[in-house]
Amino acid sequence: MPHAAATPQLLRRVNAQSVLGVIRNTDVATGTELMARTGLTRASVIAVCEDLIRRGWIRELNVRDEDQHGSPRKGRPARRFELNSRAGFVLGLDLGAATTTAAVADLRGTVVGRSSERFRAAGIPAAERIDVVDRACRRALADAGARPEDVLAVGAGLAAPVDRDGRVLVTQQFWSLFDVGLRTALQELHGWTVLLENDANLAALGERWRGSGAGVDDLVVLLAGERLGAGVLESGRLLHGRHGAAGEMGYLDLVEGVGSSDGIASLARQWSAAGGGPAAGGEASARRVFEDAAAGEPAALAILDRLSDRMARVIASVASFINPEQVVIGGAVAESAGVLLPGITALLPRFTATPPRVTVSPLGDAIVTVGAVRHALNYVEANALELELELRH
């Protein structure tokens, strides 16, 4: 069947996306550089750039090229263009059971505002949960010096499976806490486009963008604090499954030597308390165990060995049916979990014929918001020519 002829409107759109993509990924681009990287003629490049300037996406720098002595070069100065990174903003949200964090980023992904709010209780009404999320968003925007109307898209990570269409799976009571109509509520409040996604999936996007998995196409990120959850990238694309439950770790109840999807922080707390050690809450307990192990305390060293064995079995099970190049331990506990890597790496060949490289994330507890920002930017970049910028005058 013959293809339809390209219309002038379609060609303009394709050319604009191509030019904007180059400018977005460089500090400053000249017309000559844009010609070389897009294959367009000079007239086409200049026409596209002038259109993008009118729309507010880029701006032209007026500084003349100078030689190394500061004297103007002979001839016509090169036209130089840069992304107008504050033409709009995106929001990245991390919605847990107890806390929500909002991060505001410019169009280069630089976080310029942040705020966290706690929920009064896990089972609060949906309207109250939405109010808390909205308050975190507004405070983060104020911190960034931005307005609600400047937001072009919102990426939101939930501690529940989310399918490709943004529907939350509610077959477990805990997951149902996140089915509060957030997408519709923020659309009605502010006109925002809200992209719901599982938090571990966003962690994988964030880690591949700005973490230890940068550029890795076959990547698994394990959020490993209280409960284990996995975000899986295969050939650079997120795996969702039919209902968005790809990467859920409930199957670990059936794995010999594992028996649950409890995370590192939870296990450290449980085993420390069972052995009479310090049992302070959450990741603090894991840090204390690791600190005691570093000081040579025998009970803490024993817990370290148990954690290494448990995580090696978990990672081996993931490696056996997904075969990633790299597995990253992420979340707030990652700051302390680096001490587990030698033990995990040594044990993996016993449990799987395809051991991946194992690292800890440098992103800490910001890993989900980093991924949420990336998710929102992906939407903005794909739809830039349809988005209307609220330009300030």
C-alpha positions as CSV (number, residue, x, y, z in Angstrom):
1,M,0.0,0.0,0.0
2,P,1.6,3.4,-1.0
3,H,2.5,5.8,1.8
4,A,0.7,9.1,1.9
5,A,2.7,12.1,0.7
6,A,4.3,14.2,3.5
7,T,2.5,17.5,3.9
8,P,4.2,20.8,4.5
9,Q,2.7,20.8,8.0
10,L,4.1,17.3,8.7
11,L,7.6,18.3,7.4
12,R,7.6,21.4,9.5
13,R,6.7,19.4,12.6
14,V,9.4,16.8,11.9
15,N,12.0,19.5,11.3
16,A,11.1,21.3,14.4
17,Q,11.3,18.2,16.6
18,S,14.7,17.4,15.1
19,V,16.1,20.9,15.7
20,L,14.6,21.1,19.2
21,G,16.0,17.7,20.1
22,V,19.5,18.8,19.2
23,I,19.3,22.1,21.1
24,R,17.8,20.3,24.1
25,N,20.9,18.1,24.3
26,T,23.5,20.8,24.0
27,D,24.3,24.0,25.9
28,V,24.5,26.3,22.8
29,A,24.1,25.3,19.1
30,T,25.0,27.4,16.1
31,G,23.1,27.3,12.8
32,T,26.0,25.4,11.2
33,E,26.0,22.7,14.0
34,L,22.2,22.3,13.6
35,M,22.6,21.9,9.9
36,A,25.3,19.2,10.4
37,R,23.3,17.3,13.0
38,T,19.8,17.4,11.4
39,G,20.7,17.4,7.7
40,L,18.5,20.4,7.0
41,T,19.5,23.4,4.9
42,R,20.4,26.6,6.5
43,A,17.2,28.2,5.4
44,S,15.2,25.4,7.0
45,V,17.2,25.6,10.2
46,I,16.7,29.3,10.5
47,A,13.0,29.1,9.7
48,V,12.5,26.4,12.4
49,C,14.6,28.3,15.0
50,E,12.6,31.5,14.4
51,D,9.4,29.6,14.9
52,L,10.6,27.9,18.1
53,I,11.7,31.4,19.4
54,R,8.2,32.7,18.7
55,R,6.7,29.8,20.5
56,G,9.1,30.3,23.5
57,W,11.0,27.0,23.4
58,I,14.4,28.5,22.5
59,R,16.1,31.8,22.5
60,E,18.9,33.4,20.4
61,L,22.0,34.6,22.0
62,N,23.2,38.0,20.9
63,V,26.8,37.7,21.9
64,R,29.1,37.9,18.8
65,D,31.7,35.2,18.3
66,E,35.1,36.4,19.4
67,D,38.5,35.0,18.9
68,Q,40.8,34.0,21.8
69,H,42.0,37.6,22.2
70,G,38.4,39.0,22.5
71,S,38.3,40.7,19.1
72,P,35.3,40.3,16.9
73,R,35.8,37.8,14.1
74,K,35.5,39.0,10.5
75,G,32.4,38.3,8.6
76,R,28.8,37.6,9.6
77,P,28.6,36.4,13.2
78,A,27.3,32.9,13.8
79,R,23.7,32.7,15.1
80,R,23.6,30.8,18.4
81,F,20.6,29.2,20.0
82,E,19.9,27.7,23.4
83,L,17.0,26.0,25.1
84,N,14.8,28.3,27.1
85,S,15.0,26.0,30.0
86,R,12.6,28.0,32.2
87,A,9.9,28.3,29.5
88,G,8.0,25.8,31.5
89,F,8.4,23.3,34.3
90,V,7.6,19.7,35.2
91,L,6.6,18.2,38.5
92,G,7.9,14.8,39.7
93,L,5.9,13.2,42.6
94,D,6.8,10.3,44.9
95,L,3.7,9.2,46.7
96,G,4.3,6.7,49.5
97,A,1.9,5.5,52.1
98,A,3.1,8.0,54.7
99,T,4.8,10.8,52.8
100,T,4.6,12.5,49.4
101,T,7.5,14.5,47.9
102,A,7.1,17.0,45.0
103,A,10.1,18.1,42.9
104,V,9.9,20.9,40.4
105,A,12.4,20.8,37.5
106,D,13.1,23.0,34.5
107,L,13.2,21.8,30.9
108,R,16.7,20.4,31.3
109,G,15.7,18.4,34.3
110,T,17.4,20.5,36.9
111,V,15.4,20.4,40.1
112,V,14.7,23.9,41.3
113,G,12.2,23.4,44.0
114,R,11.2,20.6,46.4
115,S,8.7,20.0,49.2
116,S,7.6,17.0,51.3
117,E,4.4,16.5,53.2
118,R,3.2,13.7,55.6
119,F,-0.2,12.1,55.5
120,R,-2.0,12.1,58.8
121,A,-2.6,8.3,58.6
122,A,-2.3,5.6,55.9
123,G,-6.1,5.2,55.5
124,I,-7.2,8.8,55.3
125,P,-10.0,9.7,52.8
126,A,-9.0,10.2,49.2
127,A,-9.9,13.9,49.3
128,E,-7.5,14.5,52.2
129,R,-4.7,12.6,50.5
130,I,-5.2,14.7,47.4
131,D,-5.1,17.9,49.5
132,V,-1.8,16.9,51.0
133,V,-0.3,16.1,47.5
134,D,-1.6,19.4,46.2
135,R,-0.1,21.3,49.1
136,A,3.3,19.6,48.5
137,C,3.1,20.6,44.8
138,R,2.2,24.2,45.5
139,R,5.0,24.6,48.1
140,A,7.5,23.1,45.7
141,L,6.4,25.5,43.0
142,A,6.7,28.4,45.4
143,D,10.2,27.2,46.3
144,A,11.1,27.3,42.6
145,G,9.5,30.7,41.9
146,A,7.1,29.0,39.5
147,R,3.3,29.2,39.1
148,P,0.8,26.3,38.6
149,E,0.1,27.5,35.1
150,D,3.8,27.0,34.2
151,V,3.6,23.3,34.7
152,L,3.6,21.3,31.4
153,A,3.3,17.8,32.8
154,V,3.4,15.9,36.1
155,G,5.0,12.5,36.6
156,A,3.7,10.7,39.7
157,G,5.1,7.5,41.2
158,L,2.8,5.3,43.3
159,A,3.7,2.3,45.5
160,A,1.3,0.2,43.5
161,P,1.1,-1.4,40.1
162,V,-0.1,1.0,37.4
163,D,-1.0,-0.2,33.9
164,R,0.0,1.4,30.6
165,D,-3.2,3.5,30.6
166,G,-2.5,4.9,34.2
167,R,-5.0,2.7,36.0
168,V,-4.0,1.6,39.5
169,L,-4.4,-2.2,40.3
170,V,-6.4,-2.5,43.4
171,T,-6.5,-6.3,44.0
172,Q,-4.6,-5.8,47.3
173,Q,-5.8,-3.5,50.1
174,F,-2.4,-1.6,50.3
175,W,-2.5,-0.8,46.6
176,S,-6.0,0.6,46.9
177,L,-4.7,3.4,49.1
178,F,-3.3,5.0,45.9
179,D,-6.4,4.8,43.8
180,V,-7.6,8.2,44.9
181,G,-8.4,9.8,41.5
182,L,-5.3,11.9,41.6
183,R,-5.0,12.4,37.8
184,T,-8.6,13.7,37.6
185,A,-8.2,15.9,40.7
186,L,-5.1,17.7,39.6
187,Q,-6.5,18.1,36.1
188,E,-9.6,19.8,37.6
189,L,-7.6,21.9,40.1
190,H,-4.8,23.1,37.8
191,G,-5.4,21.8,34.3
192,W,-2.3,19.6,34.6
193,T,-1.5,16.5,32.6
194,V,-0.7,13.8,35.2
195,L,1.2,10.6,34.2
196,L,0.7,7.9,36.8
197,E,3.4,5.2,37.1
198,N,4.7,2.6,39.5
199,D,7.4,4.0,41.8
200,A,9.9,1.2,41.0
201,N,9.4,1.8,37.3
202,L,10.2,5.5,37.7
203,A,13.2,4.5,39.8
204,A,14.4,2.6,36.8
205,L,13.9,5.5,34.5
206,G,15.7,7.8,36.9
207,E,18.6,5.4,37.4
208,R,19.2,5.0,33.7
209,W,19.1,8.8,33.2
210,R,21.2,10.0,36.1
211,G,22.3,7.1,38.2
212,S,24.8,4.2,38.2
213,G,22.8,2.6,35.4
214,A,23.2,5.5,33.0
215,G,22.7,4.4,29.4
216,V,22.1,0.7,30.3
217,D,19.3,-0.8,28.3
218,D,18.7,-4.0,30.2
219,L,18.4,-2.8,33.8
220,V,16.6,-3.7,37.0
221,V,16.2,-1.4,39.9
222,L,15.3,-2.9,43.3
223,L,13.7,-0.5,45.7
224,A,14.9,-2.3,48.8
225,G,13.8,-0.4,51.9
226,E,10.7,-1.8,53.7
227,R,9.4,-4.0,50.8
228,L,11.2,-5.1,47.7
229,G,9.8,-3.9,44.3
230,A,11.5,-3.9,40.9
231,G,11.4,-1.6,37.9
232,V,12.5,-3.5,34.8
233,L,13.9,-2.0,31.6
234,E,14.3,-4.4,28.7
235,S,16.0,-3.0,25.5
236,G,15.5,0.5,27.0
237,R,11.7,0.0,27.5
238,L,9.8,-0.4,30.7
239,L,8.1,-3.7,31.3
240,H,4.5,-3.4,32.6
241,G,2.7,-6.6,32.0
242,R,-1.1,-6.8,31.5
243,H,-2.1,-5.0,34.7
244,G,1.2,-3.1,35.4
245,A,2.3,-5.7,37.9
246,A,5.6,-6.7,36.2
247,G,8.3,-6.4,38.8
248,E,6.1,-7.1,41.8
249,M,8.0,-9.3,44.2
250,G,5.3,-11.4,45.9
251,Y,6.7,-14.5,44.3
252,L,9.6,-14.3,46.7
253,D,7.4,-16.0,49.3
254,L,8.0,-19.2,47.3
255,V,11.8,-18.8,46.8
256,E,13.9,-21.1,49.0
257,G,16.1,-19.1,51.3
258,V,14.1,-15.9,50.8
259,G,10.5,-16.5,51.9
260,S,9.2,-12.9,51.7
261,S,9.5,-9.6,49.9
262,D,10.7,-7.8,53.0
263,G,13.4,-5.2,52.2
264,I,16.8,-4.5,53.6
265,A,15.7,-2.0,56.2
266,S,12.8,-4.2,57.4
267,L,15.1,-7.3,57.7
268,A,17.9,-5.4,59.4
269,R,15.3,-4.1,62.0
270,Q,13.7,-7.5,62.5
271,W,17.0,-9.4,62.8
272,S,18.6,-6.8,65.0
273,A,15.6,-6.8,67.4
274,A,15.6,-10.6,67.5
275,G,19.3,-10.6,68.4
276,G,18.9,-7.9,71.1
277,G,20.5,-5.2,69.0
278,P,19.3,-1.6,68.4
279,A,15.9,-1.6,66.6
280,A,15.4,2.0,65.6
281,G,13.0,2.6,62.8
282,G,13.4,2.0,59.1
283,E,16.6,2.8,57.3
284,A,18.2,4.2,60.5
285,S,18.3,0.6,61.8
286,A,20.0,-0.7,58.7
287,R,22.6,2.1,58.9
288,R,23.2,1.2,62.6
289,V,23.7,-2.5,61.7
290,F,26.1,-1.6,59.0
291,E,28.0,0.8,61.3
292,D,28.3,-1.9,63.9
293,A,29.5,-4.4,61.3
294,A,32.2,-2.0,60.2
295,A,33.3,-1.7,63.8
296,G,33.6,-5.6,63.9
297,E,30.5,-6.2,66.2
298,P,29.8,-10.0,65.7
299,A,26.0,-9.9,65.8
300,A,26.0,-7.1,63.2
301,L,28.5,-9.0,61.0
302,A,26.1,-12.0,61.1
303,I,23.2,-9.9,60.0
304,L,25.3,-8.5,57.2
305,D,26.1,-12.1,56.0
306,R,22.3,-13.0,56.2
307,L,21.4,-9.9,54.2
308,S,24.0,-10.6,51.6
309,D,22.8,-14.1,51.1
310,R,19.1,-13.0,51.0
311,M,19.7,-10.3,48.4
312,A,21.9,-12.6,46.3
313,R,19.1,-15.1,46.1
314,V,16.6,-12.3,45.2
315,I,18.9,-10.9,42.5
316,A,19.6,-14.4,41.2
317,S,15.9,-15.1,40.8
318,V,15.5,-11.8,38.9
319,A,18.5,-12.6,36.7
320,S,17.3,-16.1,35.9
321,F,14.1,-14.9,34.2
322,I,14.9,-11.4,33.1
323,N,18.7,-11.6,32.4
324,P,19.6,-7.9,32.9
325,E,23.0,-6.5,32.4
326,Q,22.8,-4.6,35.7
327,V,20.8,-4.7,38.9
328,V,20.7,-1.6,41.1
329,I,19.8,-1.5,44.8
330,G,17.9,1.8,45.2
331,G,16.0,3.9,47.7
332,A,17.0,5.5,50.9
333,V,18.7,2.3,52.1
334,A,21.1,2.4,49.1
335,E,23.4,4.8,51.0
336,S,24.2,2.0,53.5
337,A,23.8,-1.0,51.3
338,G,27.1,-0.7,49.4
339,V,28.7,-2.8,52.2
340,L,26.6,-5.7,50.9
341,L,28.0,-5.7,47.4
342,P,31.1,-7.8,47.9
343,G,29.1,-10.6,49.6
344,I,26.3,-10.4,47.0
345,T,28.7,-10.5,44.1
346,A,30.6,-13.5,45.5
347,L,27.4,-15.5,46.1
348,L,25.6,-14.8,42.8
349,P,27.4,-17.4,40.7
350,R,26.2,-20.1,43.1
351,F,22.5,-19.2,42.4
352,T,22.5,-18.2,38.7
353,A,24.3,-18.9,35.5
354,T,23.8,-15.3,34.4
355,P,24.9,-13.1,37.2
356,P,24.4,-9.4,36.5
357,R,26.6,-6.5,37.6
358,V,25.2,-5.2,40.9
359,T,25.5,-1.6,42.1
360,V,23.9,0.7,44.6
361,S,22.2,3.9,43.4
362,P,23.8,7.3,44.1
363,L,20.3,8.9,43.9
364,G,19.3,8.0,47.5
365,D,15.7,8.7,48.4
366,A,15.3,11.0,45.4
367,I,15.4,8.2,43.0
368,V,11.6,8.1,42.4
369,T,11.3,11.8,41.9
370,V,14.2,11.8,39.5
371,G,12.4,9.2,37.5
372,A,9.1,11.0,37.7
373,V,10.8,14.2,36.3
374,R,12.2,12.1,33.5
375,H,8.8,10.6,32.8
376,A,7.2,14.1,32.6
377,L,10.0,15.4,30.4
378,N,9.5,12.5,28.0
379,Y,5.9,13.6,27.6
380,V,6.9,17.3,27.1
381,E,9.6,16.5,24.6
382,A,7.2,14.2,22.6
383,N,4.4,16.8,22.6
384,A,6.3,20.1,22.6
385,L,4.7,21.5,19.5
386,E,1.2,20.9,20.9
387,L,1.9,22.5,24.3
388,E,1.1,26.1,24.9
389,L,3.7,27.9,27.0
390,E,2.4,30.4,29.6
391,L,5.1,33.0,28.7
392,R,5.8,35.7,31.3
393,H,5.8,39.2,30.1
